[in-house]
Amino acid sequence: MIQSPILKVLFTFQKYRVKSLLIGGQACIIYGAAEFSRDTDFVILCETDNLTRLKQALKTLKARNIYVPPLSKAFLDKGHACHFRCYASAVKNLRIDIFSKMRGCSDFSTLWENRFTVKFPDRQKVEVIGLLDLVQGKKTQRDKDWVMLKRLVENDIYLTRKPSSKKIRWWLTVCRNPDTLIRLVKRYRGYAKHAITARPLLKAALKNKTALLQKLLLQEEKKEREKDKKYWAPLRRELERLRHKKTKSIE
């Protein structure tokens, strides 16, 4: 269950009609893969009117920009995250991270189409990033994201009793547990054979070669980590320049 201070943030965003999707650890909780976090992460529609509404919501939450960069369309469009700390009594010290894009994911309009809506009493609701997009967004350099990715997929496999063809194909492309993957290809052999082109390591799963499969999964993960590292490298360099400029201005 999302903690009440976080609900305060979510409902404040709704009050000001901020077009956004809940992502990160709090979204993982929604999908049953609990991850304790005091941060609240959002991907937003990066348009002038929506940014104006976002600033109004942040003002109500007494949220102050921490770190760099400052909140602006220019920085968000590049892929930067903008970070805030709340100081309103109901949400004191809660951190909010704002993105407008996620590495490896579709643009916001597509993310919005794929969203999952959680409804509350009094017509309140929370728009959450879709599970497939959430899992894709977890392919980062961070160890904990790969643990969570695995947990999200395993949980979905466990809870889904009558999977669609689309869901089965997705499981075959994202499942990271060798034993589970071997069970999947055995149960859905036809789907697995068709998916080999997109994910060659399924050959090892079809042949029940657990050790080889584990090795190939690690290689696959390493490639994704490298992609994420390459994506963030120029953004980190720009952040360093911004930090240096800010320090110089203070001096």
C-alpha positions in Angstrom: 0.0 0.0 0.0 1.3 3.5 -0.9 2.0 5.5 2.2 -0.4 8.5 2.9 2.3 11.3 2.3 2.8 9.8 -1.1 -1.0 9.8 -1.7 -1.0 13.5 -0.8 1.5 14.1 -3.6 -0.4 12.0 -6.0 -3.8 13.7 -5.2 -2.1 17.2 -5.4 -0.9 16.4 -8.9 -4.4 15.3 -9.7 -5.9 18.5 -8.3 -3.8 20.6 -10.5 -4.4 18.3 -13.5 -0.7 17.5 -14.0 -0.5 14.9 -16.7 1.9 12.4 -15.3 2.5 8.7 -14.6 3.7 7.2 -11.3 6.9 5.2 -11.9 9.8 3.8 -9.8 9.4 2.0 -6.5 5.9 3.2 -5.8 4.7 1.8 -9.1 6.4 -1.5 -8.2 4.2 -1.6 -5.0 1.1 -1.2 -7.1 2.1 -4.3 -9.1 2.7 -6.3 -6.0 6.5 -6.3 -6.1 7.0 -4.3 -2.9 10.0 -1.9 -2.8 10.3 0.5 0.1 11.0 4.0 -1.0 10.5 7.5 0.3 10.9 8.9 -3.2 8.1 9.4 -5.6 9.1 9.3 -9.3 7.0 10.6 -12.2 7.3 10.7 -15.9 5.4 13.8 -17.2 4.0 15.3 -20.4 6.7 17.8 -21.2 4.6 20.7 -22.6 4.4 24.3 -21.4 0.9 24.2 -19.9 1.5 20.9 -18.1 4.8 22.2 -16.7 2.9 25.3 -15.4 0.4 23.1 -13.6 3.3 21.0 -12.3 4.9 24.1 -10.8 1.7 25.0 -9.1 1.4 21.5 -7.6 5.0 21.7 -6.4 4.4 25.1 -4.9 1.5 23.7 -2.9 3.7 20.9 -1.6 6.4 23.5 -0.8 8.8 21.5 -2.9 12.2 23.0 -3.5 14.5 22.1 -6.3 17.5 20.1 -5.0 20.7 19.4 -7.0 20.8 20.3 -10.7 19.3 20.8 -13.2 16.5 23.3 -12.5 13.1 22.4 -13.7 12.8 23.3 -17.4 11.5 21.8 -20.6 15.0 22.1 -22.1 16.6 19.8 -19.5 13.7 17.4 -19.3 13.7 17.0 -23.1 17.3 16.0 -23.0 16.5 13.2 -20.6 17.6 14.8 -17.3 15.7 14.2 -14.1 14.7 17.2 -11.9 14.7 16.6 -8.2 12.7 18.1 -5.4 12.3 17.9 -1.7 8.9 18.6 -0.1 8.6 20.8 3.0 4.8 21.0 3.5 3.9 19.4 6.8 1.9 16.5 5.4 4.8 15.5 3.0 7.8 16.8 4.8 11.2 15.5 3.5 9.5 13.5 0.7 11.5 13.5 -2.5 10.0 13.9 -5.9 11.9 13.1 -9.1 10.5 14.3 -12.4 11.3 12.8 -15.8 9.8 13.4 -19.2 11.4 10.3 -20.9 12.8 6.9 -19.9 15.7 5.3 -21.6 14.6 2.4 -23.8 10.9 3.3 -23.4 8.4 4.9 -25.8 7.5 8.5 -25.8 5.0 9.9 -23.2 1.9 9.6 -25.5 2.5 5.9 -25.9 3.3 5.4 -22.2 0.0 7.2 -21.4 -1.9 4.9 -23.7 -0.4 1.9 -21.9 -1.1 3.3 -18.4 -2.9 1.5 -15.5 -5.4 3.5 -13.5 -5.9 3.0 -9.8 -9.2 4.4 -8.6 -10.0 5.7 -5.2 -13.2 7.0 -3.5 -14.4 10.5 -4.3 -13.3 10.2 -8.0 -9.7 10.4 -7.0 -7.3 8.3 -9.1 -3.7 7.6 -9.8 -2.3 7.0 -13.2 0.5 4.4 -13.1 3.0 3.4 -15.8 2.0 0.2 -17.5 3.8 -3.0 -16.3 5.5 -3.7 -19.6 6.9 -0.1 -19.7 7.9 -0.3 -16.0 9.9 -3.4 -16.6 11.6 -1.9 -19.6 12.5 1.1 -17.5 14.2 -1.1 -14.9 17.0 -2.1 -17.4 19.5 0.3 -15.8 23.0 0.1 -14.4 21.7 -0.4 -10.8 21.7 -3.8 -9.3 18.5 -3.2 -7.4 16.6 -2.5 -10.6 17.5 -5.9 -12.0 16.3 -7.5 -8.8 13.0 -5.6 -9.1 12.7 -6.4 -12.8 13.0 -10.1 -12.1 10.5 -9.8 -9.2 7.9 -7.9 -11.3 7.9 -10.5 -14.1 7.9 -13.4 -11.7 4.9 -11.9 -9.8 3.0 -11.3 -13.1 3.6 -14.9 -14.2 2.4 -16.2 -10.8 -0.8 -14.1 -10.7 -1.9 -14.4 -14.3 -4.1 -17.5 -14.7 -5.2 -17.1 -18.3 -2.4 -15.2 -20.2 -3.1 -13.7 -23.6 -0.8 -14.4 -26.5 0.7 -11.0 -26.1 1.5 -11.7 -22.4 3.1 -15.0 -23.1 5.3 -13.5 -25.8 6.3 -10.8 -23.4 7.2 -13.2 -20.6 9.4 -15.1 -23.0 11.3 -11.9 -23.9 11.8 -10.5 -20.3 11.8 -13.4 -17.9 15.2 -13.6 -16.1 14.8 -16.7 -13.9 16.4 -19.7 -15.7 14.1 -22.2 -14.0 11.0 -20.2 -14.7 12.1 -19.6 -18.3 12.6 -23.3 -18.9 9.1 -24.0 -17.6 7.7 -21.3 -19.8 9.3 -22.6 -23.0 8.1 -26.1 -22.1 4.6 -24.9 -21.6 4.5 -22.6 -24.6 6.9 -24.3 -27.0 5.4 -22.9 -30.1 5.6 -19.3 -28.9 9.2 -19.9 -27.7 10.3 -21.2 -31.1 9.0 -18.1 -32.8 10.6 -15.8 -30.1 14.1 -17.2 -30.7 14.9 -14.7 -33.4 14.3 -11.9 -30.9 15.9 -13.6 -28.0 18.4 -16.3 -29.1 19.1 -17.5 -25.5 15.7 -19.3 -25.6 17.5 -22.0 -27.5 19.3 -22.9 -24.3 16.0 -22.9 -22.4 14.4 -25.2 -24.9 17.3 -27.6 -24.5 17.0 -27.4 -20.7 20.6 -26.1 -20.3 20.3 -24.2 -17.1 24.0 -23.3 -16.6 24.3 -22.0 -20.2 21.1 -20.1 -19.8 22.3 -18.4 -16.7 25.5 -17.3 -18.5 23.5 -16.0 -21.4 21.1 -14.1 -19.2 24.1 -12.4 -17.5 25.5 -11.4 -20.9 22.2 -10.0 -21.9 22.0 -8.0 -18.7 25.5 -6.7 -19.2 24.6 -5.4 -22.6 21.6 -3.5 -21.2 23.8 -2.0 -18.4 26.2 -0.8 -21.1 23.4 0.8 -23.1 22.2 2.6 -20.0 25.8 3.8 -19.1 26.2 5.1 -22.6 22.9 6.9 -22.5 23.6 8.7 -19.2 27.3 9.6 -19.9 26.7 12.9 -21.7 23.9 13.8 -19.3 26.2 13.3 -16.3 28.9 15.4 -18.0 26.4 18.2 -18.4 25.4 17.9 -14.7 29.0 18.2 -13.7 29.3 21.4 -15.7 26.1 22.7 -14.1 27.3 21.9 -10.6 30.7 23.6 -11.3 28.9 26.7 -12.6 26.6 26.8 -9.6 29.6 26.5 -7.2 31.4 29.2 -9.0 28.4 31.6 -8.8 28.1 31.0 -5.0 31.8 31.8 -4.5 
